């Protein structure tokens, strides 16, 4: 799995007419608490279909435990990250699509009433719909059909996938929209998300820099206590743990892709003491840097 160097992703989709793509993610021999999806966000919607294993995804500050057959809907712009919960293989499919996929429905009054409010983020589906309404899991057969169409790529498969995604959104809207309209619209869970994005992007790009919790908290106008609580809700890790993961993932890449010495790599990821770097690498990767290179 390649570690992204930028927090914001720009998924390469199929084509402009049908802006969607499926990503088949599989991580072999994972360890408990290992990253299976690195923290990122994008302007697209993402539907995560869990195929095998046991994982925990943090989506806009909330944790969601998933196993085989579970489905998560990541809203447009939502920060999301995933970790394995147990040792073993983990696999899931990400169905990623842009709201413009349904532009040609814009003149349909039923689409505007039921689907459009979710596409423009006036409302959001529950991230794990079946937890709120178990009957909604009956709609997940549409996702199985999408996976089959995408893999077989028969005639007009793009059109079939587009229509099945629209049908899924319509059925979910029929289930959840009446209740959401009846209640007072909630402020989106994006305040902390947007506040923290510049800091997270800085950490992704400058993980070798020294930054204290107090400095990080000040950058988002929070005191250290509330900063630490909010940071863990967003990322699933403490601030120190998150920085160390960024550093060790980059170190792993450098060990495998370059001929730099362990000491040089340690310095490049912000560890001035090679012995401490080796200890830290073993802690996060389960082996020493020299063993990883071999």
ChimeraX attribute file (.defattr): number of C-alpha atoms within 10 A of each C-alpha:
attribute: neighborCount
match mode: 1-to-1
recipient: residues
	/A:1	10
	/A:2	9
	/A:3	14
	/A:4	17
	/A:5	13
	/A:6	16
	/A:7	20
	/A:8	17
	/A:9	14
	/A:10	11
	/A:11	16
	/A:12	10
	/A:13	14
	/A:14	13
	/A:15	10
	/A:16	10
	/A:17	12
	/A:18	17
	/A:19	20
	/A:20	24
	/A:21	19
	/A:22	19
	/A:23	12
	/A:24	13
	/A:25	15
	/A:26	17
	/A:27	17
	/A:28	11
	/A:29	11
	/A:30	19
	/A:31	19
	/A:32	14
	/A:33	17
	/A:34	19
	/A:35	22
	/A:36	23
	/A:37	20
	/A:38	18
	/A:39	25
	/A:40	20
	/A:41	25
	/A:42	20
	/A:43	17
	/A:44	23
	/A:45	21
	/A:46	24
	/A:47	19
	/A:48	23
	/A:49	24
	/A:50	21
	/A:51	19
	/A:52	17
	/A:53	20
	/A:54	20
	/A:55	24
	/A:56	21
	/A:57	25
	/A:58	23
	/A:59	26
	/A:60	24
	/A:61	22
	/A:62	15
	/A:63	17
	/A:64	14
	/A:65	16
	/A:66	22
	/A:67	17
	/A:68	15
	/A:69	12
	/A:70	19
	/A:71	23
	/A:72	22
	/A:73	20
	/A:74	25
	/A:75	25
	/A:76	20
	/A:77	19
	/A:78	23
	/A:79	24
	/A:80	23
	/A:81	22
	/A:82	22
	/A:83	22
	/A:84	24
	/A:85	21
	/A:86	17
	/A:87	15
	/A:88	15
	/A:89	15
	/A:90	25
	/A:91	18
	/A:92	23
	/A:93	18
	/A:94	20
	/A:95	21
	/A:96	21
	/A:97	24
	/A:98	20
	/A:99	16
	/A:100	16
	/A:101	17
	/A:102	20
	/A:103	10
	/A:104	8
	/A:105	15
	/A:106	13
	/A:107	9
	/A:108	9
	/A:109	11
	/A:110	12
	/A:111	16
	/A:112	14
	/A:113	13
	/A:114	19
	/A:115	25
	/A:116	22
	/A:117	15
	/A:118	20
	/A:119	20
	/A:120	11
	/A:121	13
	/A:122	12
	/A:123	21
	/A:124	21
	/A:125	20
	/A:126	16
	/A:127	19
	/A:128	20
	/A:129	19
	/A:130	17
	/A:131	12
	/A:132	12
	/A:133	13
	/A:134	10
	/A:135	11
	/A:136	17
	/A:137	16
	/A:138	9
	/A:139	15
	/A:140	16
	/A:141	12
	/A:142	16
	/A:143	19
	/A:144	12
	/A:145	14
	/A:146	22
	/A:147	18
	/A:148	14
	/A:149	18
	/A:150	16
	/A:151	11
	/A:152	10
	/A:153	11
	/A:154	11
	/A:155	9
	/A:156	9
	/A:157	16
	/A:158	21
	/A:159	13
	/A:160	16
	/A:161	21
	/A:162	18
	/A:163	16
	/A:164	17
	/A:165	19
	/A:166	17
	/A:167	15
	/A:168	19
	/A:169	20
	/A:170	20
	/A:171	16
	/A:172	20
	/A:173	22
	/A:174	13
	/A:175	16
	/A:176	20
	/A:177	21
	/A:178	11
	/A:179	11
	/A:180	15
	/A:181	10
	/A:182	8
	/A:183	9
	/A:184	8
	/A:185	10
	/A:186	10
	/A:187	9
	/A:188	13
	/A:189	14
	/A:190	14
	/A:191	10
	/A:192	16
	/A:193	21
	/A:194	14
	/A:195	13
	/A:196	21
	/A:197	17
	/A:198	14
	/A:199	15
	/A:200	23
	/A:201	16
	/A:202	14
	/A:203	21
	/A:204	20
	/A:205	15
	/A:206	16
	/A:207	22
	/A:208	20
	/A:209	14
	/A:210	11
	/A:211	13
	/A:212	12
	/A:213	15
	/A:214	14
	/A:215	13
	/A:216	20
	/A:217	19
	/A:218	13
	/A:219	15
	/A:220	16
	/A:221	12
	/A:222	14
	/A:223	15
	/A:224	16
	/A:225	11
	/A:226	11
	/A:227	22
	/A:228	19
	/A:229	13
	/A:230	19
	/A:231	20
	/A:232	17
	/A:233	18
	/A:234	22
	/A:235	25
	/A:236	24
	/A:237	17
	/A:238	17
	/A:239	19
	/A:240	12
	/A:241	13
	/A:242	20
	/A:243	20
	/A:244	20
	/A:245	20
	/A:246	21
	/A:247	26
	/A:248	24
	/A:249	19
	/A:250	21
	/A:251	21
	/A:252	17
	/A:253	14
	/A:254	20
	/A:255	19
	/A:256	13
	/A:257	10
	/A:258	10
	/A:259	11
	/A:260	12
	/A:261	12
	/A:262	19
	/A:263	15
	/A:264	14
	/A:265	24
	/A:266	25
	/A:267	15
	/A:268	17
	/A:269	21
	/A:270	16
	/A:271	21
	/A:272	15
	/A:273	11
	/A:274	15
	/A:275	13
	/A:276	12
	/A:277	24
	/A:278	19
	/A:279	14
	/A:280	20
	/A:281	23
	/A:282	16
	/A:283	12
	/A:284	17
	/A:285	16
	/A:286	13
	/A:287	14
	/A:288	16
	/A:289	24
	/A:290	11
	/A:291	9
	/A:292	14
	/A:293	14
	/A:294	7
